[in-house]
Amino acid sequence: MGDNKIVNLPPGFHFRPTDEELIVHFLQRKASLLPYHPDIIPDLDLYPYDPWDLDGKAMVEGKKWYYFSRRSQNRVTTNGYWKACGGDEQIMSSNGSKRIGVKKYYVFHIGGAPQGIKTDWIMQEFRVSDASNSSRSRRRDTSKIDWVLCRVYEQNYDNGDGDNDDGMALSCLDEVFLSLDDYDDISFPN
C-alpha cells in the first residue's frame, strides 16, 4: 500500500490482529515477497517521524498505528529516540509447537540520548524468528527479509488487554439512530 491512505473498514469490522496473526499473515509474507490480503499496512521509514506524526502515514485502527519498516539499529527521530526496554519476547504458534517470531518493546524519549524525557509512547517491533525462515527464503537476498512490523500506541490510552475501548464504539450512523428521541416516529417500509 504505497499511498498510505486511511483504511475505512465496514461497520463492525476492526483491525485487532493477535501477535501471531501479525507475524504469520503479514510479516512472514512481506519478508518472503509473497502477496498478503488485505494489503492495508504501508511501508514506512519510521525514523524521521515522531510517534505523534504517524497519522495519515501509517495504518491506524483506534489509537494504534501499524506499518512495515526496514530493520535498523538507528531509532532516532526528529525530536527524540526509541529506547529498548526489556528483552525479546518470543511469539509462539497458537498450538505452542513452533517459535514464529520475536516482539521487542521500545519507549519513546524526547530529546537526546541518554538524558531524554520518557513519554507514554510505546512501539512493539515484530520480526520473523530466524528459525521460522524457510530455506527458500534464506536463499533469497537477505535484505528482503529484514522487514519488521511495528505497532505504536500511547500507553495511557491502552487498558492493558490490547483494546483501546470498552467495545462501545459507535459508527456515525449508530449515533444518528440513537439520537432520535422518539422511535415511534420512525416509519418502516411494509
Buried (B, 14 or more C-beta within 10 A) or exposed (E): BEEBEEBEEEEEEEBEBEBBEBBBBBBBBBBBEEEBEEEBBBEBEBBEBBBEEBEEBBBBBBEBBBBBBEEEEEBEBEBBBBBEEEEBEEBBBEEEEEBBBBBBBBBBBBEEEEEBEEBEBBBBBBBBBEEBBEEEBEEBEEEEBBBBBBBBBBEEEBEEEEBBEEEEEEEEEEEEEEEEEEEEEEEEEE
